[in-house]
Amino acid sequence: MKKGKVNRFGLPRYVPADIAREVRQRCGFGCVICGKAFYDIEHFSPDFKDATEHNPSGMTLLCMQCNQKRARGTLSVETVVRANASPKCLSDGFASEIFDIGYEELSIVFAGVTFKNCRNLIAINNEPILSIARPIQHGMPFLLSGVFNDESGREILRINENQFSVISESWDVEVKGCSITVRSALGDVQLVLRVVPPKLVVVEKIKMRFKSIFLDGNEDELRISTDWGKGWNKFYGCNLDGCETGIAINDGVANDSTY
């Protein structure tokens, strides 16, 4: 392996998936100190340079800022140990972070549908589940808000004016780079959300129920059922621009391009 990929005992930095998941679940899917949802998995007892194995009991989640404090010596291992025993995300019930949304029109790729210059991307029974608001004043960013449920109808991720929160009761929430993946069981992905600052948000996969409406989508297509999964409408290769509401869904009806 390349230099820097292993420590002096030959332990690789790569953490096996089952151990990484155990650490995420125990920590509530965010930094144990500040609760931020963009995190790194860190060894603290002992530090990685002295570790001979990936022992989940000596590993935790730290955000990039807290991780840098540890590296600089301004955050003690005693503080990390205390926070690891009582993670902030578990006490709050969620981990949160702010998306870097820019100052120009935002493009949203929602499964097989691309939205540009749309106020409400998708509305269910007249209730927007994903929307974009213009800046409240000059020099402020556009504001993205929305809610995502799993296929049982339980909320798993909420966005409120660019700040997103993931529920700590979820089975697993994995953050890699700019992507957020929410799973309800091993191999059962409910949501993959990717943000490319400052102007692009991509919903790569979704399995969602909102009341009696089901959404099932991947990178190529979005399927919508308005009758509890008995029949499906399919959207793919669609580009919606300048809509007040891109896709309006009501019990029994799914329409696109509502101006």
C-alpha positions in Angstrom: 0.0 0.0 0.0 1.1 3.6 -0.6 3.0 5.5 2.1 0.6 7.0 4.7 -2.1 4.4 4.0 -0.8 2.2 6.9 0.6 3.0 10.3 3.8 1.6 11.8 2.1 -1.6 12.6 0.9 -2.1 9.1 -2.8 -1.3 10.0 -4.5 0.2 6.9 -6.6 3.4 7.3 -9.5 1.6 5.5 -12.1 0.7 8.2 -14.1 -2.5 7.3 -17.8 -1.6 6.5 -19.3 -3.5 9.5 -17.0 -1.8 12.0 -17.6 1.7 10.4 -21.3 1.1 10.6 -21.1 0.1 14.3 -19.2 3.3 15.1 -21.7 5.4 13.1 -24.7 3.8 14.9 -23.2 4.2 18.3 -22.3 7.9 17.7 -25.7 8.9 16.2 -24.2 9.7 12.7 -22.4 12.9 13.5 -19.5 14.4 15.5 -19.8 13.3 19.1 -18.7 16.8 20.2 -20.6 19.3 18.1 -23.2 17.2 16.3 -22.1 18.1 12.7 -23.2 15.5 10.1 -20.0 15.7 8.0 -17.6 13.5 9.9 -14.5 11.3 9.8 -14.0 8.1 11.7 -11.2 8.5 14.2 -9.2 6.3 16.5 -8.8 7.9 19.9 -7.9 5.0 22.2 -5.3 4.5 21.1 -4.6 7.0 18.3 -4.3 5.5 14.8 -0.5 5.7 14.8 -0.4 3.4 17.8 -3.4 1.1 16.9 -2.9 -2.6 16.0 -6.5 -3.2 15.0 -9.7 -1.3 14.2 -11.4 -1.7 17.5 -14.8 0.1 17.5 -14.7 0.7 21.2 -11.7 3.0 20.7 -13.1 4.7 17.6 -15.5 7.6 17.2 -16.9 10.3 14.8 -15.4 13.7 14.7 -16.2 16.5 12.2 -13.3 18.0 10.2 -12.9 21.0 12.6 -12.8 18.8 15.7 -10.5 16.4 14.0 -8.1 19.2 13.2 -8.2 20.3 16.8 -7.1 16.8 17.8 -4.3 16.9 15.3 -3.1 20.3 16.5 -3.3 19.3 20.2 -6.0 21.8 21.1 -8.6 19.1 21.8 -7.7 16.6 24.5 -8.3 12.8 24.3 -10.1 13.2 27.7 -12.7 15.5 26.1 -13.1 13.0 23.1 -13.6 10.1 25.6 -16.3 12.0 27.5 -18.1 13.0 24.3 -17.9 9.5 22.9 -19.6 8.2 26.0 -22.5 10.7 25.5 -22.6 11.7 21.8 -24.3 15.1 21.1 -26.3 13.6 18.2 -27.9 11.0 20.4 -28.9 13.6 23.0 -30.2 16.0 20.3 -31.9 13.2 18.3 -30.2 14.3 15.0 -27.0 15.3 13.3 -27.0 18.5 11.2 -24.9 20.5 8.8 -25.4 23.4 6.3 -25.2 22.8 2.6 -23.2 25.2 0.6 -25.9 26.6 -1.7 -24.8 29.4 -4.0 -26.2 32.7 -5.1 -27.5 31.7 -8.5 -30.4 29.5 -9.7 -30.0 26.0 -8.4 -30.3 22.8 -10.4 -31.9 19.8 -8.8 -31.7 16.3 -10.3 -34.4 14.2 -8.6 -34.0 10.7 -9.9 -34.8 10.9 -13.6 -36.1 14.5 -13.5 -34.0 17.7 -13.7 -35.5 20.9 -12.2 -34.3 24.4 -13.0 -35.8 27.6 -11.8 -38.7 25.8 -10.1 -40.1 27.1 -6.8 -41.7 23.8 -5.7 -40.0 20.8 -7.3 -42.5 18.2 -6.0 -45.7 18.8 -4.1 -47.9 16.0 -2.6 -51.5 16.9 -1.8 -50.5 20.6 -2.3 -47.7 20.2 0.3 -44.2 20.9 -1.1 -41.7 18.2 -0.1 -38.8 19.9 -1.9 -38.7 23.6 -2.7 -36.3 26.5 -3.5 -36.8 30.1 -2.2 -35.0 33.1 -3.6 -32.7 35.0 -1.3 -34.4 37.1 1.2 -32.0 39.9 0.5 -29.2 40.8 -1.9 -26.0 38.9 -1.3 -27.7 35.9 0.4 -27.8 32.4 -1.0 -30.8 30.6 -2.4 -32.7 28.6 0.2 -33.4 24.8 -0.2 -36.0 23.1 2.0 -37.5 19.7 1.9 -38.3 16.5 3.7 -37.5 12.9 2.9 -39.2 9.8 4.4 -38.3 6.2 4.1 -40.7 3.7 2.4 -42.6 3.2 5.7 -43.4 6.9 5.9 -40.9 7.8 8.7 -38.9 11.0 8.3 -35.2 10.3 7.8 -33.8 13.6 6.5 -35.1 17.2 6.6 -33.7 20.3 5.0 -34.6 23.7 6.4 -33.2 26.7 4.5 -30.0 24.8 3.5 -29.5 23.2 6.9 -30.1 19.5 6.8 -30.7 17.1 9.7 -30.5 13.3 9.7 -32.4 11.4 12.4 -30.2 9.6 14.9 -32.8 6.7 15.2 -32.1 5.8 11.6 -30.5 2.3 11.0 -27.5 3.8 9.2 -26.5 7.1 7.7 -23.2 7.1 5.9 -21.5 10.3 4.7 -18.7 10.0 2.1 -17.4 13.2 0.5 -20.5 15.1 -0.7 -22.9 12.1 -0.6 -25.3 11.1 2.1 -26.7 7.5 2.1 -29.5 6.4 4.4 -30.2 2.7 4.9 -33.1 1.0 6.7 -31.2 -2.4 6.8 -28.2 -4.0 5.3 -28.3 -3.4 1.6 -31.6 -1.6 1.8 -30.9 2.0 0.6 -33.7 4.5 1.2 -32.0 7.7 0.1 -28.8 8.8 -1.6 -28.4 12.6 -1.8 -25.3 14.2 -3.3 -24.5 17.9 -3.2 -22.1 19.5 -5.6 -21.6 23.1 -4.4 -22.7 25.6 -5.2 -25.4 25.0 -7.8 -26.3 21.3 -8.0 -28.1 18.8 -5.8 -28.7 15.3 -7.0 -31.1 12.7 -5.5 -29.4 9.6 -6.9 -31.8 7.1 -5.2 -35.0 7.3 -3.2 -37.6 4.9 -1.7 -40.1 7.1 0.0 -43.7 7.1 1.2 -45.5 10.3 2.0 -49.0 9.5 3.3 -50.5 7.3 0.5 -47.9 8.3 -2.1 -44.9 6.2 -3.0 -41.7 7.6 -4.7 -39.2 5.1 -6.1 -36.3 6.4 -8.1 -32.7 6.0 -9.2 -30.4 8.0 -11.4 -32.4 7.1 -14.6 -36.0 7.3 -13.6 -38.6 8.4 -11.0 -41.6 6.2 -10.4 -44.6 7.5 -8.5 -47.6 5.5 -7.2 -50.7 7.3 -6.0 -52.6 4.1 -5.0 -50.4 2.4 -2.4 -48.1 0.8 -4.9 -50.7 -0.8 -7.1 -50.0 1.4 -10.2 -47.1 3.5 -11.2 -46.4 6.6 -13.3 -42.8 6.8 -14.7 -40.7 10.0 -15.3 -37.4 9.8 -17.0 -35.3 12.1 -19.1 -37.5 15.1 -18.1 -36.3 18.7 -17.8 -38.7 21.1 -16.1 -37.8 24.8 -16.2 -39.6 27.8 -14.9 -42.4 26.0 -13.1 -44.1 27.2 -9.9 -44.6 23.4 -9.2 -42.7 20.9 -11.2 -44.6 17.7 -10.3 -47.9 18.0 -8.5 -49.1 14.7 -6.9 -52.5 14.2 -5.4 -54.2 11.0 -4.3 -54.8 9.1 -7.5 -53.1 11.7 -9.8 -49.5 12.7 -10.7 -49.0 15.6 -13.1 -45.9 17.4 -14.3 -45.2 21.0 -15.3 -47.8 22.8 -13.3 -47.1 26.5 -14.1 
